[in-house]
Amino acid sequence: MENKQIWGLIQDSYRELVPAYLPLFDRFCSENSLDRTAVGWLLAALTFEPDTISPARLQVRGPYTAAAWYLAQLSALAENGFLVEAAPGEFHLTKSGRSRILQLVQKVRSTMADADPLSLVSSTRLSALLDALVQASLQTPPPPDRWSIELACKLMPGISPPLPYAEQAISCLNGYRDDAHLAAWQPDGISAPALETLTLLWRAAADSLEALMEQLKGRGHPAQVYSDALQELRERRLIAGPDTRPELTPAGETYRRKVEINTDRYFFSPWGALDPDEMHELAGLLTQLKEGLVSKRG
């Protein structure tokens, strides 16, 4: 089985685990007048410790979103008592906020352990194989930089029980995937809004500035940002046509495909740490986990 197929199995297994603990997230959000996105910022704040969480730090991994939008989210959490502003635009968890998010993490991991359909031996082996990929990624010289994976690793639990450990290992690999993707295009000097705009055109998910704005309204940017992004892409000869009907040029198609190829190349480079037999074993355990979670859920 190829690396991309195994990565797909990892993602499928991760998605099947989410329903086991999602009710805990939703209850936490309801009790604290938050949404699920806010929980993500609180978890991110944990990973940044002892540093603060700020729009600038969030934009390292998520450069597509406006700094002002991040600031509004963090300010709302400060008003809710989860964060406190230590300096303009710089926040850290309050004592109460830290305690509450850590309690949620503990409950979620306990629920994961109870939901594990694998035997202890199989689940422990799965965790070990995933951890080998994480460790190999951490030891691979740049590119990519290891910003996201190193932050995710700060939330690694103990090795026992094994499924919460495996789940966080997958989160670490997701972080490394983001690191790899950023390394695949940022050295070219293209702006984040332009790259995201190109991606939507490449995927045929938008065919006009208006459609782009609808797709990307959660990024917090005004329309002018994406109009400028379209102009940037024209100047690079990656698209042609007006804002009302932009189209990829052959160069644009080639460039965006190259970004995907380089993302895969960076991301999968450390996977040679597992030999073919171990990769086959990993695929089998992931399949058992995915099918077991579905069966156990009924």
C-alpha positions, -999 to 999 in steps of 0.1 A, spaced: 0 0 0 14 34 -10 21 62 16 -8 83 3 -32 54 8 -20 48 44 -23 86 51 -59 83 38 -65 55 63 -50 75 91 -74 104 83 -104 80 80 -96 65 114 -93 99 129 -127 109 116 -143 78 130 -129 85 164 -143 121 165 -180 110 172 -168 93 204 -158 125 221 -176 153 201 -205 153 226 -180 163 253 -168 193 232 -204 203 225 -214 202 262 -183 222 271 -192 248 245 -228 250 257 -218 253 293 -193 281 286 -210 299 257 -183 290 232 -182 274 198 -160 246 186 -135 269 170 -129 286 204 -119 253 219 -92 251 192 -78 284 203 -77 273 239 -58 241 230 -35 262 209 -29 285 239 -17 254 258 8 245 231 22 281 230 30 281 267 50 296 283 47 321 254 15 340 247 -11 332 220 -14 360 195 -26 367 159 10 367 148 17 332 162 -16 318 149 -7 332 114 24 311 112 3 279 107 -28 297 94 -15 326 73 -47 326 52 -68 342 80 -68 380 88 -49 390 119 -79 411 129 -102 381 128 -78 361 151 -76 391 175 -114 393 177 -116 356 186 -89 359 213 -105 390 227 -139 372 230 -122 345 250 -107 371 273 -141 386 278 -153 351 287 -126 347 313 -105 320 295 -77 343 285 -62 375 298 -44 401 276 -8 404 289 1 430 263 -17 444 232 -26 414 211 -9 390 234 -29 366 255 -24 337 279 -47 314 297 -62 324 330 -58 300 359 -95 291 356 -93 289 318 -63 266 319 -80 244 345 -112 241 325 -95 232 292 -72 207 308 -103 190 325 -119 188 290 -87 172 276 -87 147 304 -123 137 299 -119 135 261 -89 112 265 -107 90 290 -136 87 266 -112 78 238 -97 50 259 -132 36 266 -140 37 229 -109 18 218 -121 -13 198 -86 -28 196 -69 -52 220 -44 -36 243 -15 -53 224 -29 -41 190 -36 -5 202 -2 -2 218 14 -14 186 -6 11 165 6 39 188 42 28 185 41 28 147 24 62 145 50 75 170 78 62 148 65 84 120 62 114 143 97 110 157 111 106 121 94 138 111 109 156 141 143 144 132 142 153 95 161 184 86 142 213 71 125 219 48 99 219 62 103 239 94 87 220 123 67 247 139 33 230 138 44 194 147 65 206 176 36 225 191 13 195 187 38 173 204 36 194 235 1 179 241 13 143 239 -2 123 267 14 92 284 18 61 263 -9 44 283 -38 42 275 -27 39 239 -55 53 218 -53 88 232 -16 86 225 -23 75 189 -49 102 184 -24 129 194 3 113 172 -21 118 143 -26 154 154 12 158 152 13 143 117 -15 167 107 8 195 120 37 182 100 15 181 69 7 218 74 44 225 78 51 206 46 24 225 27 37 259 38 72 249 28 59 240 -7 48 276 -16 60 302 8 96 303 -5 81 315 -39 70 347 -23 33 343 -32 9 357 -7 -14 335 14 -46 349 0 -33 345 -36 -23 309 -29 -57 301 -14 -74 318 -43 -54 298 -68 -63 266 -49 -100 273 -52 -98 280 -89 -76 249 -93 -103 228 -75 -131 244 -95 -146 255 -62 -150 291 -73 -152 309 -106 -155 346 -97 -145 371 -71 -180 369 -57 -178 331 -54 -143 334 -38 -157 357 -12 -185 333 -4 -161 304 0 -136 324 21 -159 346 42 -146 329 73 -111 343 67 -121 378 79 -107 396 48 -125 423 28 -132 417 -9 -103 440 -18 -78 414 -5 -91 388 -29 -93 413 -58 -56 421 -51 -49 383 -49 -64 378 -84 -43 407 -97 -12 391 -81 -20 358 -98 -24 376 -131 10 394 -127 25 359 -121 7 347 -152 -10 320 -132 -45 331 -141 -61 352 -169 -94 370 -172 -113 396 -152 -124 392 -115 -158 381 -128 -144 352 -147 -108 343 -137 -93 312 -153 -62 292 -146 -35 294 -172 -14 263 -180 13 279 -159 -12 282 -130 -22 246 -133 14 235 -134 24 256 -104 -5 245 -82 2 208 -91 38 214 -81 28 228 -47 9 195 -41 38 174 -53 62 192 -31 39 190 -1 37 152 -5 75 150 -10 83 169 22 56 152 42 63 116 32 101 119 32 104 107 69 81 77 63 111 56 52 115 51 90 91 22 87 100 -8 65 74 -23 41 63 -49 66 57 -23 93 37 -1 68 16 -31 59 10 -37 96 1 -1 102 -24 -2 74 -40 -33 89 -42 -19 124 -57 14 110 -83 -6 91 -92 -26 123 -95 6 143 -117 23 117 -140 -7 113 -141 -13 150 -151 22 159 -179 21 133 -191 -13 147 -188 -2 183 -208 29 176 -236 7 163 
